[in-house]
Amino acid sequence: MSIYGKYQAYLPLILEDMRQEITAMNEEYQKKHGQKLYEHFEGRVKSEKSMIEKCQRKQLPLTPESALIKNRDSIGVRIVTNFVDDIYTVIKLLELKKDIHIVKKKDYIKNAKPNGYRSYHLIIEKEVPFEDIKGQKPGHYFIEIQLRTIAMDTWASWEHEIKYKHNIKNPERISKELKRVADELASCDLSMQTIRQLIKEDES
């Protein structure tokens, strides 16, 4: 029996619905403003193995309630933008959606983690045409959304590759260097944002 129970079949359908909604949002924004809202995005349904491990770490029973309500990342989406401002534009547009309620926000861009990690995390509750664990139909399911610039996403990928896949002999030095690179990339993001703003001012 899946940790997601009978609701497992709905998760990829909800992810696809979210993908279509984000794609439509981008197309509408592009028509209106002449530029794309994001560079790319990806999504996933958390594997049963990963969800079981997470429940065990948090000492939660291995039940659909733990997987879908206590943990709120059974469905995950990552949106990667070209510019920092685009992240906040995406958030504003998501807030306008009638089928979406934003449950939680964590801004690791304005308040970066000590290791240099930058990203914006949202937990949303989305209304869908499927039954949920509370027996409601239409139902409500949680989706975790991460928003990053290309630079932030590149750094996170580097950091994961370096720290989790190698036996590091000098972790303090490596952590210090990773933090330095994160700060340099954040500075580049700000510079690129400024350049775009200057171009817009020249065109107006």
Steps between C-alpha positions, in 0.01 A plus 500: 500500500636840402569755773280730288214250508232531232600864450827402330332490157389863535842649570646494144167635369514790747862566400403508132212739577745728682740480206227608260397786729857631527551466122179693430604767750832538318337521157256766618782702659710472183216632283445793734862599574703357211728296725480162666422465867751222568782313328376147577326296764484140607281294728496166674291276719708397801585131475348264754849415625589866562166567670537196726853612598373851576216368717745278687738795559212703639371200699166507321284192437527363146150604394345703217418772756868536589601501133238746376422726797775483763755523219403748233747423222355187338480716187788736430556767234815704433474816291828649374498863386751724326467788747428542871201728441335230290480278809287754683287552188426126484399504867261794445339321205461178700331697777235614250402142409157405637586130531820567697549603862852582617550331836863584574779720364874487570714765335858372491588769246465801729602282794756254364590191701838514680657272238404743221193314374248730332153407379136582565284218637123484491254245628172533315169324543338432163138410432472201265213291360610193697403374843748590774592319818226684692236363262442837331430522128620729352800425716797699622862392466824663609774589250848628584632764258862614488588811301861582407700694247730307266795606719332379821403171338852446367651562845254261668591231247874556556458497878305173493751336266800606708372449854294185463694296248858538618701417810615852587816521711476872574126575531542840669712638216266360236197648678673838517580490128144395413364791704736738317382372161135531608556864595676572169213344304249703702695813406484395133124452529464856629723636223297322232180634655644853483604455136150386406348798678734740316399345165131542589559865587679559168210344310232707677 
